[in-house]
Amino acid sequence: MNLAFDEKKTTQAAALLLKREGRVMNYMKLIKLLYLIDREALNRWNRPVSFDRHYSLPHGQVLSNTLDLISEGVPPGVDSYWLKHISPPIGYTIELKDDFLCDKLSQAETNLINEIFDKYGKLDQWQLEDLHHNLPEYRDPCGSCVRTEYKDILIALGKTDSQASAILQELEHLEFTQNILGK
């Protein structure tokens, strides 16, 4: 299952985290916090915020499309909501370029983002890496990467196999609807 990555919601979530951090943040820290937001959203609402693909990498869990936007940018001529609001990395930090609207995030999602920042925002990227390495869904990729499926996260969160399957079926229906509507 490959749900459509929501670049606008992910950008707004990242922008909110960057604003809370003082507009500049190590991008590894940002990726780790965004993963924790998706993970908790799956736990609470049976759906992520970003709809990104998740992977276990040597430094912990990542959001694949988001990491690509940071590390690779976008091809010339491609309009990117992310790059309108968030700078390319300078060294290992990125910066919030301007003020932004959170019009794609629900109030519950905004509250969750703030809650995750309040709980983990004081940690640096290395402390967050350690935390990620201790998540039950993390798999040591031995220098490479291993896909972390939504089902892996749901099971790690304590959902039964049948609960996880039902949630995945709901997400597949959402994916089907997105495809029909052209999201």
N, C-alpha and C positions, 0 to 999 in steps of 0.2 A: 504494500500500500504506500503510495506516494502522494500525500495530501499536498495541495498547492501552498508553497511557502508564502507567508503573508509579510512581504517586505515592509509595508506601511506600519502594521502593528508592531513588528519587531523593531523597526526604527524608532517608533514612539516609545516603546519600552526601554530601549537603549538610551534614548535621549533623556528620559525621566531619571534613569540611573546616573547618567553623566551629570545632569543638573544637581542631583543630590550629592554627588562626589565633588562638586565645584567645577564642573564642565570639562575636566580632563581626567582620564583614567587609563591605566594599563589595560590593553585590549584583552589580554588573557583573563584578567579579573572580570572584565565585562562579560566575556563569553561564559565564564563559570557562573556568574550571577544570573544571566539569561537562561542557562540550563536549569538552575534551581527554580526559576519562575515557571518554566514549562513543566517541570517535574511536579511541582505543587499544584499547578493548574490541572494536570492530569489526575492528581489525587482528589482534588475538590470537585472538579466539574467534568471529568472524563474527556477532556480535550486540552491540548496545549494552547498557549498564546500565539506562538510563532508559526506553528505548523511546519517547522523546519525538520530536517533529518538529523538524528543524533548519532554520534560516534564516540567510542572510547578511543582516545589517543594516549600516548605516553604521559601527557600532562593532565589527563582526566577527560571528562565528558565535554563535548563541543556541539554547537549547532553548525552544521556543515555549510549551508548557504550563507549564514551570517559570517562565518570565518572567511569564506571566499570573498565576500564583499570587502572585508577588512584587508585581507592579505593580497588579493588579486585585483580588486577594484572591478570595474565593468569595461567591456570593450568600448572603443571610441564610438560615439553616436548613440549609445544606449542611455536612455533616461533613467536615472537611479534616484529614487526617493531617499535612500540611505545617504548617498553622497551629497545631496542637497543640504542635509542637516548635520552630517557627521564627517569630520575630516578624514582623509587618508592617514595612515599611521606615520608618525614621526618617531623613529626608533620603535618603541613598543607602546607608545601612548597614542590615543585618539582624543579628539576634542569635539565638543558640541559647538557647531558653527553659529547657530542662531536660536532664537526662541522658536517654539514649536507648538502645535496644537496636539492634544491627545484625543482627537475626535474619532479615532478608530478603536480606542481602548474603552471598554466598559468601566464603570465606576468600580466594580468588583476587581477587574484586572488591575486598575490603577492602585487600588488598596493593596492587592497582593504584591505588586512591584515594590511599593513602599514598605510593606511588611518584610519582604525578603531583604531589602536593603538595610532596614533597621536591625535585622538579625545577623546578617553576614557582611554588611558593607564595611565594617571596620577591619575585616580580614584582608591581607594582601593576597596576591595571586598564588603564592606558594602555600599559604595556609588553606586557600580554597582548593588548590591541587590536592593536598592531603585529604581534605574533606571528600573530594570527588573519588579519590582512590578507595575510600571506605564505603562508598555507596554500593549496595548489593548488586546493582545492575552493571557496575563497572567491570570490564574484562580487560586484563593486561594485553595490549595488542602486540607486545614484543617488538616494539619499534615501528609498527605500522599503524593500522586503524581497524577497528571492528565495529560494524553497524550495531547500534543499540535500537532495537525495535520498540515501538510503543508497548507491545506486550511484555517485553523484558522489564520496562519501567513499572507497568501496572502490577506485575507479579512481585517485583521488589517492594512495591508499596503495600503489599499484603492482600491484593485482590486475588480471588480464587481463579483457577483456569477458566471456569465458566463465566465468571464476572468479566474477566479480561476479554474473553471472546465476544461477549455481548457488547462491550464498550467498543471493541474494534469493528464490530458490525455497524454500530451507530456511526463511527468515523468513516467507514466505507460508504454509508448512505450520504454522509455529508460531502465526501469526495465526489460522489456521483452527481449530487446536486450542484456542487461548484462547477463541475465540468459542463453540465447542461446550461448553467447560467453564465458560463464563460468567465468565472472569477479568476 
